[in-house]
Amino acid sequence: MEATDTRPGEASGEAHGASPGWAAAATLWGTTLAIFWPALRWLVAVTLDQQQLVQAFVVFGVAGLLLASEGGGLRPVWRLGPAVTWRLLVAYALVALAMWLKWPVLVLVALCAAIGAAARFVFGERARHASRWVVPALGLYLFLVVAMPFFDWPLRILSGRFGAWLLDAAGRQVQLFVVLRPDPSLMLVMDGRVFEVAAECNGFGLLGSTSLLALLLAGASREAWWRRVGKGCVSVALGFAANVLRIFVICLCSGWAGQRHYHLMHEVVGTACVIAALGAVWWLWRGSGRDHGERSQPTR
């Protein structure tokens, strides 16, 4: 009799206790979403408008899910705590500072803090290690979104020059010059055929994808910091080299493909170079580095 009377009371108390908790969480995250909705909407619009950013975001998402699923994956706990609270306070403070100083870029920094808080809320303590490499990678992606217009022309010049140097080494007659019409365009002439090194050929997507993948893998790695820095530099170099190789192969194959199949050849070569670069970066970190990391761990 006494046990039967106690259980409904406890269950009722738990039910009444859980409802305010969920209501408070829903209010908190609804407010957070409302604060960051303009920044999220702008970020989605800019990403979808640029194929190179879509490529980098897909790489970031897929690699993040693969790394998070290792070791049993992450299970949701849906828990508010001090770690979530102080991250949200930092995010709100950064938004207020951005409005006061009129620095919109601080809103993106605040967005990283808010997403880190959301990860801790959903996955709890198990998200602590994952957030150490996912949140910085997200910050790098936001930097790429902002910096893309500034890197476009310098990357085009570098890619065009290195591509022309490879073609010249292969025995082709190459010229590289700039045409104003009225916006500047970088033109590459090889054996009488004219190619434009357009914005899509600047390699920003490849550099962004390999950099994001390298940062994610560096966070999940247990190697010494100097090895991570070295492999990160090699990963960026692989992305740049893959883009130069793409320009080189496309120019060489243009005569064989002809005007009719040029666009198909262009897409096939571009996709193959992207896959090769990402595969090389993954092998660099997870293939050659894993054995070293296991050997470096002390045996007990």
Stockholm file with secondary structure:
# STOCKHOLM 1.0

chainA/1-300         MEATDTRPGEASGEAHGASPGWAAAATLWGTTLAIFWPALRWLVAVTLDQQQLVQAFVVFGVAGLLLASEGGGLRPVWRLGPAVTWRLLVAYALVALAMWLKWPVLVLVALCAAIGAAARFVFGERARHASRWVVPALGLYLFLVVAMPFFDWPLRILSGRFGAWLLDAAGRQVQLFVVLRPDPSLMLVMDGRVFEVAAECNGFGLLGSTSLLALLLAGASREAWWRRVGKGCVSVALGFAANVLRIFVICLCSGWAGQRHYHLMHEVVGTACVIAALGAVWWLWRGSGRDHGERSQPTR
#=GR chainA/1-300 SS CHHHHHHHHHHHHHHHHHHHHHHHHHHHHHHHHHHHHHHHHHHHHHHHHCHHHHHHHHHHHHHHHHHHTGGGCCCCCCCCCHHHHHHHHHHHHHHHHHHHHTCTHHHHHHHHHHHHHHHHHHHGGGHHHHHHHHHHHHHHHHHHHHHHHHHHHHHHHHHHHHHHHHHHHTTCCEEEEEEESSSEEEEEEETTEEEECCGGGSSHHHHHHHHHHHHHHHHHCCSCHHHHHHHHHHHHHHHHHHHHHHHHHHHHHHHHHTTTSHHHHHHHHHHHHHHHHHHHHHIIIIIIHHHHHHHHSCCC
#=GC SS_cons         CHHHHHHHHHHHHHHHHHHHHHHHHHHHHHHHHHHHHHHHHHHHHHHHHCHHHHHHHHHHHHHHHHHHTGGGCCCCCCCCCHHHHHHHHHHHHHHHHHHHHTCTHHHHHHHHHHHHHHHHHHHGGGHHHHHHHHHHHHHHHHHHHHHHHHHHHHHHHHHHHHHHHHHHHTTCCEEEEEEESSSEEEEEEETTEEEECCGGGSSHHHHHHHHHHHHHHHHHCCSCHHHHHHHHHHHHHHHHHHHHHHHHHHHHHHHHHTTTSHHHHHHHHHHHHHHHHHHHHHIIIIIIHHHHHHHHSCCC
//
